[in-house]
């Protein structure tokens, strides 16, 4: 049973737990791709990040991988989460992998300084 967290709805809590579970099984390359996705979400309006995301899109004759399906679900969920739920997801991610979140924050700060 999931613990209740103030400001985080039950469905969102389940989605966040699922995301963290997936994250723990991802390879280094998959985690790096996920980080780029998170950076793009943290810095909306950055055209260079958007173009990077578009470069990753290709037409395929084969079905998407499990990882690609997980990212699609995550992106759908993330759009529906409010700020407190997004913050909680990052806190949970930090508990799972402090280095990943530290690197994410550093990259966001660097990108913000480049645009300032």
N, C-alpha and C positions, 0 to 999 in steps of 0.2 A: 504494500500500500504506500502511495506517495505521501510525503509529509506536506502539510499546507504551508505555503510561503506567502506572507502578506504582499498584496499587490500582484500576485501571479494567479491567474485562473487555473482551475483543475486541468482543463484541456491543454492549456499552454504548458503547464508543468509536465504533463505526459510527453508533449512534443519536445520540450527541452531535454528531458531525460533520455528520450530516444536519440536525439541529436548527439548528446554526449556519448551515449553507447556506441553509436556509429563511429564518431570521431576516434574513439579508443581503438577501433579496429582498422582505421585507415593507414595506408602507407605514408611515408614521408612526402612523396610527391603529391598524394591526394590531400594531405594536410596543407601543403604549400598552396595548392589550388584553392582550397577552402579559405586560407588566409587572404588571398587576393580577392576573393568574393566578399569577405568581411570588410576588407579595407574599402572596397568600392561602395559598400553599404554605409560605412562610417563617413565617407566623403562624397555625398551625392552631388552630382553636377560636374564632377571631374571628367571631362571628355576623354582624356588619355586613358583613364581606368575603364571607361565604357568601351573604348575601342579595343582595349586588351581583352575584355570579355567577349566582344564580337569576334575577335580573331580565333577564339577557342571554339566557336560554333562552326560545325561542318555538316554537310549532308552525308548521311550514312545509310547504307543499305541494310545494316545489321541493327538489331534492337539495342537500346541503351544499356550500359553496364549497370550493375547494382549501385555502384558509386554515383553514377549520373542520376539515377532515380532518387537516391537519397538526397542529393543536392537539390533536385527539383522540389522534392517535398519540403526540405528545409527552407528554400526560397519562398514557397507558398506560405508556410507557417510564419516565417519572419515578417512578411508583409502584414500579417494579421496581429502580430504582437504589438503591445504598446511599449513605451519606453522602459517602464519598470520590468517588464518581461524580458526585453532585450538585454537590459543590464543584468538581470538574474542569470540569463543564459551565459553571459560573459563571465560572471562570477563562478558559475558551475564549471565552465571551461577552464578557468584559472585553477580551480581545485584539481582538475584532471591533468592539466599540463601548464604549470606556471610559466615555463620558458616560452611556450607558444604565445600566450597572452602578452607576456612582456615584449616579445618581438613584434607582435601585432601593434601594441601601443606605440612602440618606437617608430614603426613604419608610418603609422597615422600621423604622429607628430612631425616627422620629416616631411611627409607629403603636405601637411598643413603649412609648414614653414616655406615650402617651395612656392605655394600659391599666394602667400602673404606679401 
